[in-house]
């Protein structure tokens, strides 16, 4: 097989390409076509064989993948995967084509299926650190396959648990020989390879802290890449860098830029030191990883993650996914990214599920390789950003996946960037024919500050798409269901919080919002970081009490999270996070531009399924200078990101929106770009400013007005309670007959709900049997107010005995015939059940909250057996009553009410099958299933 020709920096005459004029012309036609599609708003660019793909033509890494695929189709060749990284010009691509014209690609269909995974084994549930996890597996099944590395030529190599542990310990001894001490930070800049896995655990075994950073995209840019990464290395205080041998030539540069850095070495170059006692890290609170958010490095943020954070997230995700050793995870995700490092590798390590992994370039060039790896290895789990699914749709021919079988997949997490409803529908429609089930697609949400994952949909559920009114969301911050097609937008649910984790949506005052109200998304849980490394200011900004700010906007409906936008000016392109300030600073240095008149932002591109990087720059230069300015802007951006912007827009001065203090408003600039408002050359300044005011100031005014109205409503709500509650309390105490007392209670409750605009809606039976046990979900402190307003006749609430100690509530509750029960004393609890049975036999309607308590998060908790034991022993029916909306009006742990609509759904009576405890348990499960269907909230018992 002839070797591919790499020709970066050479000229056409040196390559002999003049001998292939037809091939060169055909290739340039393909290049021009891709350039026009990637940059439709730019003036036409005539590509030559010497044009730089990034600087001159504006083609980034995803664009390169598209270009290579088009060239392969046009010339019917299969180019080597490293062409994607090494080609710098169309001439380089032509040389690669000519070198491969007689080389046939290996058909993926003909590669045999891998053997079934080894027998299932349990997970190390007692392990408190990552090292303990690897030791646990290596000690019990050292020969069990752990990692299967797939190479470009379809060859693969396998790493067992025992081999990884042994090589990592040897590397740890070498690190100790190089004076790496416990707590030191060691950076790892390695591609997807065996060396990465060895280095990561070698650092952990040495007692140091690994800091994964991404390797350079192209060998020709090593020096520029290292200059950028030096900012991260300096922030981390890295004492050693593990990198490929090709990096070592720039080691002197790194050491001059990073004071703490002493050594740069590859894994193979670590000293072959004698085995020595390695420090043992056993505390789960110890730092296990510094995860730097991917993207530009002007202001690096190193997320501090402990062993406890990592294991908590892995266990929570595993519980939500139902992960086990019988799974097979197939991944192409980069290992320096949290999704690939933690979600794919460390999660597979913990559950002893084989990990099939390939380099990201393999997927970008031939996305079908990912799908065929799933086919061959009977993959059950995988993950990818939204753009990956779009790439599969766009760059995979039907002939390349003939015979593909994806039916083994049971969950593919779609996260790391906004999820497109259009992409989901198209992917499910096309690949459903290859066995991909809708229930396998799992749109998810996560962030490095919560280790990796935060929400996932329930297992076995198809994606939930909420069609809402764009106008209501933008004008009122409310996700109203769309009544028609015009102005509607599809939002994809990211699921529900992982077990043990919580999310909430708050307004600008920090108060939690109700259902379908857009606000800032906050989270907390055992996976949450303690802060950013060596950055107290950013850590303070991250926390709001014991909640953490996600930097995203969203709303909750039916317990599901819908992410609508971002409060932070971050750009997510191809799963990579890009921070705009550094781009703006570099572009502002270009001669001919207004230094303070540069904006960088992301704009969703439906064609690629990810965000486009857009740079808008103000200039007074004439149009004849615009091509040069665009080239210089591309060069400045390449110096930061190793890739150019997808779009460069040059505008007249004073076009970009700013605050009164002169601060750039990127979100407003993006809005103007997407609505065509930046095409302002020739428009008067007065008209520009009027348009900006209407487009950007009014939404801000609306937000302030909504905040003021919410505070006024809360004050009014409590005023109504304060005026009516004492009056009703007195009537309940003094009225002589129970029926009169309940009438007073019912009228008072309905008056409160009417005056506060709750709009009580009652659905279901109007007549209830005299002898019955009424069970209701417990969603809010006001449930005890809503049920009397909705249910007819006299009721007998069953309440916790602690309420007897509250003097004001005690008199009213006793006057209403409340039955108090003991929750902690077992013997007393048995007696309370007996008393409740006697009460219901005598004609009482018992009202019980079988969850026992309430939570602030949406969802139905497990039911306690007491209510159903009473019904079974007394032989009376159970009536399920579901409350909707009370949680949004007044949420648990909060006393700030919100306007909302309350619905009470009364189900049909359910008769017990017998008096035994087994009958009571069956009754409980049956009623709970009915309650789930009525209340519209998630099932917290399975989370």
Beta strands, then each sheet from edge to edge (+ up, - down):
strand 1: 145-150
strand 2: 156-160
strand 3: 185-189
strand 4: 209-212
strand 5: 238-243
strand 6: 263-265
strand 7: 287-292
strand 8: 302-306
strand 9: 328-331
strand 10: 354-358
strand 11: 381-384
strand 12: 411-414
strand 13: 441-443
strand 14: 445-446
strand 15: 453-456
strand 16: 465-469
strand 17: 488-492
strand 18: 496-497
strand 19: 502-506
strand 20: 519-524
strand 21: 543-544
strand 22: 547-557
strand 23: 560-566
strand 24: 570-573
strand 25: 576-579
strand 26: 593-605
strand 27: 610-619
strand 28: 647-651
strand 29: 761-764
strand 30: 772-776
strand 31: 796-800
strand 32: 819-821
strand 33: 845-848
strand 34: 877-884
strand 35: 903-910
sheet 1: 2+ 1- 10- 9- 11- 12- 13-
sheet 2: 4+ 3+ 5+ 6+
sheet 3: 7+ 8-
sheet 4: 14+ 15- 18+
sheet 5: 16+ 17-
sheet 6: 19+ 20- 22+ 21-
sheet 7: 19+ 20- 22+ 23-
sheet 8: 24+ 25-
sheet 9: 26+ 27- 28-
sheet 10: 29+ 35+ 34- 30- 33- 31- 32-
end
